[in-house]
């Protein structure tokens, strides 16, 4: 088709669409939505890519490692240091300021 033929075809189509009678809103036939939904769920799922398989496994492994690390370090996280240990800790800023005098 030449560009002018395309323009003429489009003009005829739009003119025909303007002349079409406006009818009442057509409703879907009974059971149409159920049929569409069942076809959508019955469709085969595409094969997962290799990257997607490994990424899902990696998320699972990372989650297990995170839970295991919390379980192993739970005593350290819940321990309350004694007052003597708090005094024994040195303040690096105070050490630097004292050394400068």
N, C-alpha and C positions, 0 to 999 in steps of 0.2 A: 504494500500500500504506500502510496505517496503521502506526504504530510497533509496535503489538502484533502485526500480521501479520508484520512483519519479524523480530521476536524469535522468533515461532513457526517461521518458515521456517528461521531460523538454528539453532534447537534441533533441528529435524528433520534438517537437513543434518549437524550434528555427531554426532547419535545414529546416523545411517546410516554415517557414517565410522567410528565406533567399532565397529559391528557387521561391517564389511567384513573378510573373512578376510585374514590376513597371508600373502602368498605369498613365494616365494623372490625374491631381488633380481633384477629383470628387467634383462637386459643389452641394450644397444643392438644393433640388427641389424648384420650384417656389412656393412662399408663405409659405415656411417652417418657416422662422424667424417670420413671422406674426402669424402663428399658435402657435409657442412656446411662444411668448410674450403674446398672448391672454390667453393661458392656465395658464401662470404664474400669470397673474393678476386676473383670475377667481378663482384661488385656494382659499379655505377657509383659513382665517388667524387663527392661533392657539389662543386659549384662553390666555388672559394675566394673569400673575400670580397676586396673591393678593398683593405682595410686589411692583410690577410694578405699579399697580393701585394707591396704597397709595403714592408711591414716586412721581408720576406725579401730584397728587393732592397737595402734600406737596410743590412742586416747585411752583405751582400756588398760594398757600396761602402765601408762603414766598415772592413771587414777589409783591403781593398785600400789604403785611405788609411793605415792603421796600418803595413802592411808597407812602403809607399812612404816614409813618414816615417822609419822605422828605416834603410832603405837610404840615403836622402839624408843623414842625420845620423850615419852609421856612423863617418866619420873623426873627427868631434868626440867621439863616445863613446869611441873607442879611443885618442885622443891623450893622452899623458902630459905634463903641464906641466913645464917646466924648473924647476930650483930657484930661479932668479931670479924667476920669475913668482910663486912661492909667497910669497917674501919681500915682493914688491911689494903683495900683497893687504893691505888694511887691515882691522883688526878693529874693527867699529863699537862694541863694548862698551869696548874699550881707548880708543878715541877719545873717547867720552863721559866715561869716568873721568878721563882726562888733562885734559880741558877743564874739569872741575869744580874742579880744584885751584887 
